Structure formats: C-alpha cells, structure tokens
C-alpha cells in the first residue's frame, strides 16, 4: 500500500511539474488547455470503463457464465473496486 501512495505522489508531482512548465512556456491559457485536456481524457476513460462493464455484464448473462461462482466473485470484486474509485455508482435500494 505504501508503494502505491509513493507512486501516486510521484505521478502527482510529475503532473504538477508538467502543468507548471506548460504555464511557463505557454502562459495561463496553455495551462488551462492542458488541464482541460486532462479532464476530458479522464472522463473518456471513465466512459470507456463503464461501457466495458456493461458489455461484460451482458456477455456474462447471455453466455450463462455469470452462473459460475468464480466468474461471479471476480466480477463482483472488479465492480466493488470501481465503485470505490467512484467510476461506478453504488447500487441503490430500488435496484433490488
């Protein structure tokens, strides 16, 4: 876990350095452009992950693989992690 924190910290520092360099070279507008691009890429990635989960759910259901306990547990684990990352929404009471 500590290694993951160090890695995230390193990426955060790298990101900040790139933003600072961009601002120094291209000004505030350049920095805003890179920040906007980062946001758009993040949103695209989240959309792609959600589409992959929906496709996988449909495939597992149609192929009856979801009846396999190992597949069911693995799918559930992946979804739980994605919910923790706020990529997927928590199931509401109405879904049950």
N, C-alpha and C positions, 0 to 999 in steps of 0.2 A: 504494500500500500504506500509506503514511504517513497518508493521508487516512482510510483505513478504521480505523486504530488511533486516530486522533483522534476519529472518530465513535463508536467503541466506548467510548472513555474518557468521552466526553460522556454517552452513554447509561448507563454505569455510575454516573457521578456523579449523574445525574438519578434513577436508580433508588434510590441510596442516600439522596438528599435526600427522596424520597417516603416511603421507609421511616422515616427519622428524623422527618419531620413527622407521619406516622401514629402513631408511638410517642409523640410529644409530646402529640398531641391525644387519642388513644385508649388510651395505655398499651401495655405489653408485649403484651397479648392482641391489640390491634389490629395491631401489627407482625407478630405471628405469623400472624394471619389473612391479611394481605397477602402475606407470604412463602409461605404455603401455597397461596394462590390463584395466585401466580406459578408455582409448581412445577406445579400442576395444568394451567395453561394451556400450559406448555412441554411437558408430557407429551402433552396433547391434540394440540398442533401436530405433535409427532414422530409420533404415531399416524396423523394425517391425511396426513402426507407419505409414510409407509410404505404406507398404503393406496393413495395416488395412484400410487406407483411400481409396486405390484403390479398395479393396474388397467392402467397404461400398458404394462407388460410383456406382460400377457395380450392387450391390444388389438393391440400391435405384432406379436405372434406370430400371432394369429388372422388379422390382415389381411395378413400376409406383408410388412409394411413394414419389419420388422427385417432383411430381406434387403438393403435399401437401405443402402449404405455410409455415407452422410451421417447417416441416422437412427441407425444402429448406433453411429457415433462420438459423436454428440450424446448419446445415451442413456448411453453409457459414461462420458462426461465428467460428466454430471449425477450418476451413481451414485458416481463417484470422489470428487466434491466432498462428497456426502452421507456417504460413508464417512469422509472426513477430519474432518467435523463430528461423527462418531460417531452419526449418525442411522441409518445403515445399517451392518450388520455386515460385516466383511471376509469374503470367500469363503474357506471352509476347504478344505483339501486333499481332503476327502471329497466336495465338490461337483463335483469334476472327474472 
